[in-house]
Amino acid sequence: MSPVAGAETPTAETTPESRSARHGIIAMYGLESFGTGAFTSVQIVFFTQVLDRSPEQTSTALSAASLVALAFILPFGKFADRFDRRLLLGLMNAAVALFLLGYVLPPSAIAFFVTTALVVLLQRLIGPIRAAVIAELFPVNRVALRAATYVAHNIGFSLGSLFAAGALLLVDGEGVFRTLLLINVATFAACVLIVLRLPSTRREPVEPGQRRGWAALKDRPFVVATVANTFGSLHDAALFVGLPLWLLHRTNGPGWGIPAIIALNCVLVVALQVRLSKGTDTVRDANRRHWHGTLVMAIGCALLVFTGGRLNPLSWTLLTAAVVLLTISEITQSAGAWGLSFNLADERRMSEYQSLFGFGLNVQEVIGPILVTALVLAVPHGLGWLVLAAIVLLPVGVATRLLHRWAPAEGTA
């Protein structure tokens, strides 16, 4: 773990310039997620009905793009540490806005695949670079700011999705889909302006002789934390894939239960994320919070075992409690993960380290839904939820013990 360098103190992060930068970063997350929420909520319909792509072409393009992103995320993180991360982030947002316009060009299968690959690739690469910019500008209050951006993301995405739903109800025809696409383009363009207004920072460069090799991959504590986060973040797949499938196929629950789950999750995240992210300022504190989040997920999974079949007042109560627990797991596990990813990283290679952490999250996003779907629907009597809990608890438990043994009690996120 690299110590935080220089004259970066809590006082330095309360100056008007720092407050303005903080507000700008939060606004950037909110704007980007609003546009993304507005477009991604209708993109499957847009691809299949407006661009006339088949469901097979659509799923293949999105899956292939995710795999391409997995292949590029680590090399790009290493590459990014050689440049001004702020300017690089601005260029990446501009590139996403530009490539999204590829969907308004005359439709062809090749153009569709290329556009989708470029857009998804850049969107996946932006996340680690944004985290590195936060770490660089706010070395003391990183986790608190990351929590605030997570709230902004949830609010923005929810409002964007609601906006898209309202637009589709009020307006008919292809034009509404293209308008939502252009709104997404505009939000990424606005993010460019926000990024360019962020202050420049000075950071310690990596010596030319030390640039070879993969420092993050050789850093045992960080690799262990990345693996722990990959398993721990399966709460996402459990909550947004497994639970809706369980409700529709293994209970007599109504269809409106799915948006109700999402709404309850969003309300709890907005209300509790910043508050429950406090106290993750050391490696051990963050490690402990991450483990607690995993335990809460396991309890939520255990409750779901008893909710199969015809829902009655008791099973409705257990189902609601499980949604709350899985959301608390999301909040606390994420806070611990941010603390670990910032605390354990080499300050000079922050983009490389955050990209490795992001790689683990991308693996979970690809494999998690498949794993959770198989467990929830294929394992009888709801026991798949217990299997999922065990799959998460065992590796995270081992990782927690290792990190507690290796990590010092000191260190500021």
C-alpha positions as CSV (number, residue, x, y, z in Angstrom):
1,M,0.0,0.0,0.0
2,S,1.3,3.4,-1.0
3,P,1.0,6.2,1.4
4,V,-0.9,9.3,0.4
5,A,1.6,11.8,-0.7
6,G,2.3,15.5,-0.4
7,A,0.4,18.3,1.1
8,E,-3.0,16.8,0.5
9,T,-4.8,17.3,3.8
10,P,-8.5,17.5,4.9
11,T,-8.2,21.3,4.9
12,A,-7.1,21.3,1.3
13,E,-10.2,19.4,0.4
14,T,-12.5,22.0,1.9
15,T,-11.4,24.9,-0.2
16,P,-13.9,26.5,-2.6
17,E,-12.1,25.0,-5.5
18,S,-12.3,21.5,-4.0
19,R,-16.0,21.9,-3.2
20,S,-16.6,23.0,-6.7
21,A,-14.7,20.0,-8.0
22,R,-16.7,17.7,-5.7
23,H,-20.0,19.1,-6.9
24,G,-18.8,18.7,-10.5
25,I,-17.9,15.1,-10.1
26,I,-21.2,14.3,-8.5
27,A,-23.0,16.1,-11.3
28,M,-21.0,14.2,-13.8
29,Y,-22.1,10.9,-12.4
30,G,-25.7,12.0,-12.2
31,L,-25.8,13.4,-15.8
32,E,-24.1,10.4,-17.3
33,S,-26.4,8.0,-15.6
34,F,-29.5,10.0,-16.5
35,G,-28.7,9.8,-20.2
36,T,-27.6,6.2,-19.9
37,G,-30.8,5.3,-18.0
38,A,-32.9,7.0,-20.6
39,F,-31.3,5.2,-23.6
40,T,-30.5,1.7,-22.1
41,S,-34.0,1.3,-20.9
42,V,-35.2,1.4,-24.5
43,Q,-32.1,0.2,-26.4
44,I,-33.2,-3.4,-27.0
45,V,-36.4,-2.1,-28.6
46,F,-34.4,0.5,-30.5
47,F,-32.0,-2.1,-31.8
48,T,-34.6,-4.6,-32.8
49,Q,-37.5,-2.4,-34.1
50,V,-35.8,0.7,-35.3
51,L,-32.4,-0.5,-36.5
52,D,-34.0,-3.8,-37.5
53,R,-31.4,-6.0,-35.8
54,S,-32.5,-9.5,-34.8
55,P,-32.5,-10.5,-31.1
56,E,-29.6,-12.8,-31.9
57,Q,-27.6,-10.0,-33.4
58,T,-28.4,-7.7,-30.5
59,S,-27.4,-10.2,-27.8
60,T,-24.3,-11.3,-29.7
61,A,-23.2,-7.7,-30.1
62,L,-23.7,-6.8,-26.5
63,S,-22.0,-10.0,-25.2
64,A,-19.1,-9.7,-27.6
65,A,-18.6,-6.0,-26.6
66,S,-18.5,-7.0,-22.9
67,L,-15.8,-9.6,-23.7
68,V,-13.8,-7.1,-25.6
69,A,-14.0,-4.7,-22.7
70,L,-12.7,-7.5,-20.4
71,A,-9.7,-7.9,-22.7
72,F,-8.8,-4.2,-22.8
73,I,-9.5,-2.9,-19.3
74,L,-6.2,-4.0,-17.7
75,P,-3.9,-2.8,-20.5
76,F,-5.8,0.4,-20.8
77,G,-5.4,1.1,-17.1
78,K,-1.7,0.7,-17.3
79,F,-1.6,2.9,-20.3
80,A,-3.7,5.6,-18.6
81,D,-1.2,6.1,-15.8
82,R,1.2,7.7,-18.3
83,F,-1.2,10.6,-19.0
84,D,-3.2,13.3,-17.4
85,R,-6.2,11.3,-16.1
86,R,-8.5,14.3,-16.1
87,L,-7.9,15.1,-19.8
88,L,-8.1,11.4,-20.7
89,L,-11.4,11.1,-19.0
90,G,-12.7,14.1,-20.9
91,L,-11.5,12.6,-24.2
92,M,-13.2,9.3,-23.3
93,N,-16.5,11.0,-22.6
94,A,-16.3,12.9,-25.9
95,A,-15.5,9.6,-27.7
96,V,-18.6,7.9,-26.2
97,A,-20.8,10.8,-27.4
98,L,-19.3,10.6,-30.9
99,F,-19.6,6.8,-31.2
100,L,-23.2,6.8,-29.9
101,L,-24.0,8.9,-33.0
102,G,-23.0,5.8,-35.0
103,Y,-26.5,4.5,-34.3
104,V,-28.1,7.2,-36.4
105,L,-26.1,6.3,-39.5
106,P,-27.6,4.2,-42.2
107,P,-28.1,0.8,-40.5
108,S,-25.9,-2.2,-41.4
109,A,-24.9,-5.2,-39.4
110,I,-21.2,-4.3,-39.5
111,A,-21.8,-0.7,-38.4
112,F,-24.1,-2.0,-35.6
113,F,-21.4,-4.4,-34.3
114,V,-18.6,-1.8,-34.5
115,T,-20.6,0.9,-32.9
116,T,-21.8,-1.3,-30.0
117,A,-18.3,-2.6,-29.4
118,L,-16.8,0.9,-29.2
119,V,-19.6,2.3,-27.0
120,V,-19.6,-0.6,-24.5
121,L,-15.8,-0.7,-24.5
122,L,-15.5,3.0,-23.6
123,Q,-18.3,2.9,-21.1
124,R,-16.5,0.0,-19.2
125,L,-13.1,1.8,-19.4
126,I,-14.4,5.1,-18.1
127,G,-15.3,3.7,-14.6
128,P,-11.8,2.9,-13.4
129,I,-10.5,6.2,-14.8
130,R,-13.2,8.2,-13.0
131,A,-12.3,6.3,-9.8
132,A,-8.6,7.2,-10.3
133,V,-9.5,10.9,-10.9
134,I,-11.4,10.9,-7.6
135,A,-8.5,9.3,-5.8
136,E,-6.1,11.9,-7.3
137,L,-8.2,14.9,-6.5
138,F,-9.6,13.8,-3.1
139,P,-6.9,11.6,-1.3
140,V,-8.6,12.0,2.1
141,N,-12.3,11.9,1.4
142,R,-12.3,9.4,-1.5
143,V,-14.8,6.9,-0.1
144,A,-17.3,9.6,1.0
145,L,-17.2,11.2,-2.5
146,R,-17.5,7.8,-4.1
147,A,-20.6,7.1,-2.0
148,A,-22.1,10.4,-3.0
149,T,-21.5,9.6,-6.7
150,Y,-23.1,6.3,-6.3
151,V,-26.2,8.0,-4.9
152,A,-26.1,10.4,-7.9
153,H,-25.8,7.5,-10.2
154,N,-28.9,5.8,-8.8
155,I,-31.0,9.0,-8.9
156,G,-29.9,9.8,-12.4
157,F,-30.4,6.3,-13.8
158,S,-33.9,6.1,-12.2
159,L,-35.0,9.5,-13.4
160,G,-33.6,8.7,-16.9
161,S,-35.6,5.4,-17.0
162,L,-38.8,7.2,-15.8
163,F,-38.2,9.9,-18.4
164,A,-37.9,7.3,-21.2
165,A,-41.0,5.5,-20.0
166,G,-43.0,8.8,-20.0
167,A,-41.7,9.7,-23.4
168,L,-42.8,6.4,-24.8
169,L,-46.3,6.7,-23.3
170,L,-46.8,10.2,-24.7
171,V,-45.1,10.0,-28.1
172,D,-45.3,7.2,-30.7
173,G,-42.9,6.4,-33.5
174,E,-39.2,6.0,-34.2
175,G,-38.4,9.7,-33.4
176,V,-38.7,9.2,-29.6
177,F,-36.0,6.5,-29.6
178,R,-33.6,8.7,-31.6
179,T,-34.4,11.6,-29.3
180,L,-33.5,9.5,-26.2
181,L,-30.3,8.5,-28.0
182,L,-29.4,12.1,-28.6
183,I,-30.1,12.9,-25.0
184,N,-27.5,10.3,-24.0
185,V,-25.1,11.9,-26.5
186,A,-25.8,15.3,-24.9
187,T,-25.2,14.1,-21.4
188,F,-21.8,12.6,-22.3
189,A,-20.9,15.9,-24.0
190,A,-21.9,17.8,-20.9
191,C,-19.6,15.5,-18.9
192,V,-16.7,16.6,-21.1
193,L,-17.3,20.2,-20.1
194,I,-17.5,19.2,-16.4
195,V,-14.3,17.2,-16.5
196,L,-12.4,20.0,-18.2
197,R,-13.4,22.3,-15.3
198,L,-11.9,20.0,-12.7
199,P,-8.5,21.2,-11.3
200,S,-5.3,19.7,-12.5
201,T,-3.2,17.8,-10.0
202,R,0.4,16.9,-9.7
203,R,1.2,13.3,-9.0
204,E,4.4,11.3,-8.6
205,P,5.3,9.7,-11.9
206,V,6.3,6.1,-12.3
207,E,10.0,5.8,-13.1
208,P,10.6,4.6,-16.7
209,G,12.4,1.5,-15.4
210,Q,9.4,0.6,-13.2
211,R,6.8,0.8,-16.0
212,R,7.4,-2.7,-17.2
213,G,5.3,-5.6,-15.8
214,W,1.9,-5.5,-14.0
215,A,2.4,-4.1,-10.5
216,A,-1.3,-4.5,-9.6
217,L,-1.3,-8.2,-10.6
218,K,1.8,-8.8,-8.4
219,D,0.2,-7.0,-5.4
220,R,-1.2,-9.9,-3.4
221,P,-3.4,-7.9,-1.0
222,F,-4.9,-6.0,-3.9
223,V,-5.5,-9.1,-6.0
224,V,-7.2,-10.8,-3.0
225,A,-9.4,-7.7,-2.4
226,T,-10.3,-7.8,-6.1
227,V,-11.3,-11.4,-5.9
228,A,-13.3,-10.7,-2.7
229,N,-15.2,-7.9,-4.4
230,T,-15.9,-10.0,-7.5
231,F,-17.7,-12.5,-5.3
232,G,-19.1,-10.0,-2.8
233,S,-20.7,-7.9,-5.5
234,L,-22.9,-10.9,-6.6
235,H,-25.6,-9.1,-4.6
236,D,-26.3,-7.2,-7.8
237,A,-27.1,-10.3,-9.8
238,A,-29.1,-11.7,-6.8
239,L,-31.2,-8.5,-6.5
240,F,-31.7,-7.5,-10.1
241,V,-31.7,-10.9,-11.9
242,G,-32.3,-13.7,-9.4
243,L,-35.1,-12.0,-7.3
244,P,-37.2,-11.0,-10.3
245,L,-36.9,-14.4,-11.8
246,W,-37.8,-16.0,-8.5
247,L,-40.8,-13.7,-8.1
248,L,-42.1,-14.5,-11.6
249,H,-41.3,-18.2,-11.9
250,R,-41.2,-19.6,-8.4
251,T,-44.0,-17.6,-6.7
252,N,-47.4,-16.3,-7.6
253,G,-46.1,-12.7,-7.2
254,P,-47.5,-10.0,-9.4
255,G,-45.5,-8.4,-12.2
256,W,-45.5,-5.0,-10.5
257,G,-43.4,-6.6,-7.8
258,I,-40.3,-6.2,-10.0
259,P,-40.4,-2.4,-10.3
260,A,-41.4,-2.2,-6.6
261,I,-38.1,-4.1,-5.8
262,I,-36.1,-1.7,-7.9
263,A,-37.9,1.4,-6.4
264,L,-37.3,0.2,-2.8
265,N,-33.7,-0.5,-3.6
266,C,-33.2,3.0,-5.1
267,V,-34.9,4.7,-2.1
268,L,-32.7,2.8,0.4
269,V,-29.5,3.5,-1.5
270,V,-30.3,7.2,-1.7
271,A,-31.2,7.4,2.0
272,L,-28.4,5.3,3.4
273,Q,-25.4,5.0,1.1
274,V,-23.5,8.1,2.3
275,R,-24.2,7.4,6.0
276,L,-23.3,3.8,5.9
277,S,-20.1,4.5,3.9
278,K,-18.5,6.3,6.9
279,G,-15.9,4.5,8.9
280,T,-14.0,2.9,6.0
281,D,-10.9,5.0,6.3
282,T,-8.4,2.2,7.0
283,V,-7.8,-1.1,5.3
284,R,-9.0,-3.1,8.2
285,D,-12.2,-1.0,8.6
286,A,-13.0,-1.3,4.9
287,N,-12.2,-5.0,5.1
288,R,-14.6,-5.5,8.0
289,R,-17.3,-3.5,6.3
290,H,-17.0,-5.5,3.2
291,W,-17.3,-8.8,5.2
292,H,-20.4,-7.4,7.1
293,G,-22.0,-6.6,3.7
294,T,-21.4,-10.2,2.6
295,L,-22.9,-11.6,5.8
296,V,-26.0,-9.5,5.3
297,M,-26.4,-10.8,1.7
298,A,-26.2,-14.4,3.0
299,I,-29.0,-13.7,5.5
300,G,-31.1,-12.2,2.8
301,C,-30.6,-15.3,0.6
302,A,-31.5,-17.6,3.5
303,L,-34.8,-15.7,3.9
304,L,-35.7,-16.2,0.2
305,V,-35.7,-20.0,0.6
306,F,-38.9,-19.7,2.6
307,T,-40.8,-17.5,0.1
308,G,-41.4,-20.0,-2.8
309,G,-44.9,-21.0,-3.9
310,R,-48.0,-19.1,-3.0
311,L,-47.2,-15.9,-1.2
312,N,-49.0,-15.2,2.1
313,P,-48.5,-12.4,4.6
314,L,-45.5,-14.2,6.2
315,S,-43.7,-14.9,2.9
316,W,-44.4,-11.3,1.7
317,T,-42.8,-10.1,4.9
318,L,-39.8,-12.3,4.4
319,L,-39.5,-11.3,0.7
320,T,-39.6,-7.6,1.6
321,A,-37.0,-8.2,4.4
322,A,-34.8,-10.0,1.8
323,V,-34.9,-7.0,-0.5
324,V,-34.0,-4.7,2.3
325,L,-31.1,-7.0,3.4
326,L,-29.8,-7.4,-0.2
327,T,-29.8,-3.6,-0.5
328,I,-28.0,-3.1,2.8
329,S,-25.5,-5.7,1.5
330,E,-25.1,-3.6,-1.7
331,I,-24.5,-0.4,0.3
332,T,-22.1,-1.8,2.9
333,Q,-20.2,-4.2,0.6
334,S,-19.7,-1.4,-1.9
335,A,-18.4,1.0,0.8
336,G,-15.9,-1.6,2.0
337,A,-14.9,-2.3,-1.6
338,W,-14.2,1.3,-2.4
339,G,-12.1,1.6,0.8
340,L,-10.1,-1.4,-0.1
341,S,-9.6,-0.3,-3.7
342,F,-8.3,3.1,-2.7
343,N,-6.3,2.1,0.4
344,L,-4.4,-0.8,-1.2
345,A,-3.6,0.9,-4.5
346,D,-0.2,2.4,-5.4
347,E,-0.9,6.1,-5.8
348,R,1.4,6.3,-8.8
349,R,-0.5,3.5,-10.6
350,M,-4.0,4.3,-9.6
351,S,-5.5,3.8,-13.0
352,E,-3.9,0.4,-13.3
353,Y,-5.1,-0.7,-9.9
354,Q,-8.6,0.6,-10.4
355,S,-8.8,-1.1,-13.7
356,L,-7.9,-4.4,-12.1
357,F,-10.6,-3.8,-9.6
358,G,-13.0,-2.9,-12.4
359,F,-12.0,-6.1,-14.2
360,G,-13.3,-8.1,-11.3
361,L,-16.6,-6.2,-11.4
362,N,-16.9,-6.8,-15.1
363,V,-16.4,-10.5,-14.6
364,Q,-19.2,-10.5,-12.1
365,E,-21.5,-8.6,-14.5
366,V,-20.8,-11.2,-17.2
367,I,-20.9,-14.4,-15.1
368,G,-23.1,-13.3,-12.2
369,P,-26.5,-13.3,-14.0
370,I,-25.8,-16.7,-15.6
371,L,-24.8,-18.2,-12.2
372,V,-27.7,-16.8,-10.3
373,T,-30.2,-17.7,-12.9
374,A,-29.0,-21.3,-12.9
375,L,-29.1,-21.5,-9.1
376,V,-32.5,-19.8,-8.6
377,L,-34.4,-21.7,-11.3
378,A,-32.6,-25.1,-11.5
379,V,-32.0,-26.0,-7.8
380,P,-35.2,-27.3,-6.3
381,H,-37.0,-26.0,-3.1
382,G,-35.2,-22.7,-3.2
383,L,-32.0,-24.2,-2.0
384,G,-30.2,-22.4,-4.8
385,W,-30.3,-19.3,-2.6
386,L,-28.3,-21.2,0.0
387,V,-25.8,-22.4,-2.5
388,L,-25.4,-18.8,-3.7
389,A,-24.8,-17.6,-0.2
390,A,-22.1,-20.3,0.3
391,I,-20.5,-19.4,-3.0
392,V,-20.1,-15.8,-1.8
393,L,-19.3,-16.5,1.9
394,L,-16.5,-19.0,1.4
395,P,-14.1,-17.0,-0.8
396,V,-14.9,-13.6,0.8
397,G,-14.3,-15.2,4.2
398,V,-10.9,-16.5,3.2
399,A,-10.0,-13.1,1.6
400,T,-11.2,-11.2,4.7
401,R,-8.8,-13.3,7.0
402,L,-5.9,-12.8,4.6
403,L,-6.4,-9.1,4.3
404,H,-6.7,-8.7,8.1
405,R,-3.4,-10.5,8.5
406,W,-1.6,-8.6,5.8
407,A,-3.0,-5.1,6.1
408,P,-1.8,-2.5,8.6
409,A,-4.5,-0.8,10.7
410,E,-3.4,2.6,9.5
411,G,-4.1,4.2,6.1
412,T,-6.4,6.8,4.8
413,A,-8.9,6.2,2.1
